[in-house]
Amino acid sequence: QQNHDFGDERYRSLTLGLEMDRDRLYDRINRRVDIMLDQGLLNEVNTLVEKGYSLNLKSMQSIGYRHMGMFMQGEVDWEEAVRLLKRDTRRYAKRQFTWFRKEPGLIWVSPKDIDHAARLVKDFLT
């Protein structure tokens, strides 16, 4: 793993991470993908292609755009494109958690325990 340490800190900082049950997180991701699709993700990608942007561009290979492109090119049917989009978004979230777990000094807090987070912030500021 590459070290992402940027050297000595110039300033004191408090870094909090929000904990979430994995099943709940994945459910939220799945619902968010459904909302993105309902709000026109396919149309957005199609409009970009119509304006001349190639599906081969690196920016068009991002999560969501890549999956809509696969559907538009007939590589997968709609159900498979949606399934892959949800799966890849969940995998991305898992990689983010893995990365953050290695952050020195990161304090994980529950979004349900706002009092604990507030105490941490208050203690940090005093």
Buried (B, 14 or more C-beta within 10 A) or exposed (E): EEEEEEEEEEEEEEEBBEEBEEEEBBEEBBEEBEEBBEEEBBEBBBEBBEEEBEBEEEEBEEEBBBBBBBBBEEEBEEEEBBBBBBBBBBEEBEEEBEEEEEEEEEEEBEEEEEEEBEEBEEEEEE
